[in-house]
Amino acid sequence: MEKYSATIALTSLLICHFSLTACAQEAKQNLYLSEQKAKKLFQMIEDRGLIIAGKTEKQLCDEIVQIAKEEFGAKNHWGKKIVRTGINTLQPYSSNPSNLIIQEGDILFFDFHPIFEGWEADLGRTYILGNNPLKQKIKKDVEAAWHEGNAWYWKQTKLTGAEFFNYATNLAKRYGYEFGNAIAGHIIGKFPHEQPDDPNDLCLDVHPDNHTDILQLDKNGNKRHWVFELHFVDRKNNIGAFFEQLLTTE
């Protein structure tokens, strides 16, 4: 009887393990697909020639939202200011800068958080109007740094949010810039994603005050998925660049 009970218990554990593994794979796949749609959306914006001087940030933002709805069925999104141009590229996520008109030669970036079939995407990209070498360089640098950080992340076996944030700020300094945001990433998942029990708890953000291990599983035993975001700022030349996407081994 004891042997039979042990077999039942082992079988239950195996079923639970495979169930959690399947859920983790499904979440990873859905987040990947959502991000691919966001990338296609950004490419569509470029291909249609919508990133031009003369329109306001809000006009371009409204166009992005409309195309996301018409082409991808994304009716919901979260976040604040999707498009920032010129001097507004220096501003952190938490700020509410005025609605600027995109100028010839501007640097601008998108930070969009659409919901595709119930799954979040969070994508950030920088664009340049013209061939200004400093603007081209900061755009290239922030993307290269992101990929460097992504590779570093997957080598860690234990990592607090504070350690990852410090890594991001040091990465910015190494490339010759200031880090421009209060966080360097956060979790992402099925909308709405996991929330901390205490709204003031920073355990789900890559923040300097988050001293918990961000590689640990969630309360249901599932792997958490994170986005890594880099905001590089060059105050001397009044320009900033942004790159954000899902941390992935692929």
C-alpha positions in Angstrom: 0.0 0.0 0.0 2.8 2.4 0.9 4.6 1.6 -2.4 1.3 2.2 -4.3 0.8 5.6 -2.5 4.4 6.6 -3.3 3.8 5.8 -6.9 0.7 7.9 -6.9 2.6 10.8 -5.3 5.4 10.5 -7.8 3.0 10.5 -10.7 1.2 13.5 -9.4 4.5 15.4 -9.0 5.5 14.5 -12.6 2.1 15.6 -13.9 2.5 18.9 -12.0 6.0 19.3 -13.4 5.1 18.7 -17.0 2.0 21.0 -16.6 4.2 23.8 -15.3 6.7 23.3 -18.1 3.9 23.4 -20.7 2.5 26.6 -19.2 6.0 28.2 -19.2 6.5 27.2 -22.9 3.1 28.6 -23.8 3.8 31.9 -22.1 7.2 32.2 -23.8 5.7 31.5 -27.2 2.8 33.9 -26.7 5.1 36.7 -25.6 7.4 36.0 -28.5 4.5 36.2 -31.0 3.2 39.4 -29.4 6.6 41.0 -29.8 6.9 39.9 -33.4 3.6 41.6 -34.1 4.9 44.8 -32.4 8.0 44.6 -34.6 5.9 44.2 -37.7 3.8 47.2 -36.6 7.0 49.4 -36.2 8.2 48.2 -39.6 4.8 49.1 -41.1 5.1 52.6 -39.7 8.5 53.0 -41.4 7.4 51.5 -44.7 4.4 53.8 -44.9 6.7 56.8 -44.4 4.9 58.0 -41.3 8.0 59.1 -39.4 8.4 62.6 -40.9 9.0 66.1 -39.9 6.0 68.5 -39.5 3.7 66.3 -37.5 3.4 66.3 -33.7 4.3 63.5 -31.4 0.7 63.0 -30.7 -0.3 62.7 -34.4 2.3 60.0 -34.9 1.2 58.3 -31.7 -2.4 58.3 -32.9 -1.4 56.8 -36.2 0.5 54.0 -34.4 -2.5 53.2 -32.3 -4.8 53.2 -35.2 -2.7 50.9 -37.3 -2.2 48.5 -34.4 -6.0 48.3 -34.1 -6.8 48.0 -37.9 -4.0 45.7 -38.9 -3.5 43.6 -35.7 -6.7 43.9 -33.8 -4.9 45.4 -30.8 -7.6 47.6 -29.2 -5.7 48.0 -25.9 -2.3 49.3 -24.9 -0.7 50.6 -21.8 2.0 53.2 -21.1 2.3 56.9 -21.3 3.9 58.8 -24.2 4.5 56.5 -27.1 6.5 58.9 -29.2 9.3 61.3 -28.0 11.3 63.5 -30.3 14.0 66.1 -30.0 14.6 67.4 -26.5 11.9 65.0 -25.2 14.2 62.1 -25.8 16.1 63.2 -22.7 13.1 62.8 -20.5 12.5 59.7 -18.4 9.3 57.5 -18.7 7.7 59.2 -15.6 7.8 62.7 -17.1 5.0 64.3 -19.1 6.8 66.6 -21.5 4.9 68.9 -23.9 3.7 67.7 -27.3 6.5 68.6 -29.7 6.5 68.9 -33.5 8.9 66.5 -35.2 11.7 68.6 -36.9 14.0 67.9 -39.8 17.0 66.0 -38.5 15.4 65.0 -35.3 16.1 61.9 -33.2 13.0 60.2 -31.8 12.0 57.0 -30.2 8.9 54.8 -29.8 8.0 53.1 -26.5 4.8 51.1 -27.2 3.0 48.6 -25.0 0.2 46.9 -27.1 -1.9 44.0 -26.1 -2.2 41.2 -28.7 -4.8 38.6 -28.0 -4.4 39.1 -24.3 -0.6 39.0 -24.2 1.6 42.0 -23.7 4.4 43.3 -25.9 6.7 46.1 -24.9 9.0 47.4 -27.6 11.3 50.4 -27.8 13.1 51.6 -30.9 15.0 54.8 -32.0 14.8 56.6 -35.3 16.8 59.3 -37.0 15.7 61.8 -39.6 18.8 62.6 -41.5 22.4 61.5 -41.1 23.7 63.3 -38.0 26.7 61.2 -36.9 26.2 61.7 -33.1 22.5 60.7 -33.4 23.4 57.7 -35.6 26.0 56.7 -33.0 23.8 56.8 -29.9 21.1 54.8 -31.8 23.7 52.2 -32.7 25.2 52.2 -29.3 22.0 51.7 -27.3 21.1 48.7 -29.5 24.5 47.1 -29.2 24.5 47.6 -25.5 21.1 46.0 -25.2 22.3 42.8 -26.9 25.4 42.8 -24.7 23.2 43.1 -21.6 20.8 40.4 -22.9 23.8 38.0 -23.3 25.1 38.8 -19.8 21.6 38.3 -18.2 21.4 34.7 -19.4 24.7 33.8 -17.8 23.5 34.7 -14.3 22.2 32.2 -11.8 21.1 34.7 -9.2 20.4 38.4 -9.9 18.6 41.1 -7.9 16.8 43.9 -9.6 19.3 46.3 -8.1 22.2 44.4 -9.5 20.7 44.4 -12.9 19.9 48.1 -12.7 23.5 48.9 -11.7 24.7 46.8 -14.5 22.6 48.8 -16.9 23.8 52.2 -15.6 27.4 51.0 -15.8 26.8 49.8 -19.3 25.6 53.3 -20.3 28.7 54.9 -18.7 30.9 52.4 -20.6 29.4 53.5 -23.9 29.9 57.2 -22.9 26.3 58.1 -21.8 24.1 58.7 -18.9 21.4 56.2 -18.0 18.1 58.1 -18.4 15.4 56.2 -16.6 14.4 55.1 -13.1 14.2 51.4 -14.1 15.9 49.2 -16.6 13.1 46.7 -17.2 10.2 44.9 -15.6 8.2 41.7 -15.9 5.8 41.0 -18.8 3.2 38.4 -19.4 -0.5 37.8 -19.9 -2.4 41.1 -19.5 -2.5 42.3 -16.8 0.8 40.9 -15.8 1.6 39.8 -12.2 1.3 42.5 -9.6 3.1 42.6 -6.2 1.0 42.1 -3.1 2.1 45.6 -1.9 1.7 48.2 -4.6 4.8 49.9 -3.3 6.9 46.8 -3.6 9.5 47.1 -6.5 10.2 43.4 -6.7 8.9 43.2 -10.3 11.0 46.1 -11.6 14.7 46.3 -12.5 15.1 49.1 -10.0 17.9 50.1 -7.6 15.8 49.4 -4.6 14.8 45.9 -5.7 16.9 43.5 -3.7 15.0 40.4 -4.5 16.2 37.7 -6.9 14.4 38.4 -10.2 15.3 34.9 -11.5 13.1 33.3 -8.9 9.8 31.7 -9.9 6.4 33.4 -9.3 4.0 32.4 -6.6 2.5 29.8 -8.8 5.9 28.2 -9.6 6.1 29.7 -13.1 9.1 31.3 -14.7 8.8 35.0 -14.9 9.6 36.8 -18.2 11.3 40.2 -18.3 11.9 43.0 -20.7 15.2 44.9 -20.6 15.1 48.6 -21.4 18.0 51.0 -22.0 17.6 54.7 -22.2 20.9 56.4 -23.1 21.2 60.2 -22.7 23.8 62.6 -24.1 23.0 65.9 -22.3 25.9 67.7 -23.9 24.2 67.3 -27.3 20.6 67.2 -26.0 19.8 63.8 -27.5 18.6 60.4 -26.1 18.0 57.0 -27.5 16.0 54.0 -26.4 15.9 50.3 -27.0 13.6 47.8 -25.3 12.4 44.2 -25.8 11.9 40.8 -24.3 15.0 39.2 -22.8 15.5 36.0 -24.8 18.1 33.4 -25.7 16.8 33.3 -29.3 
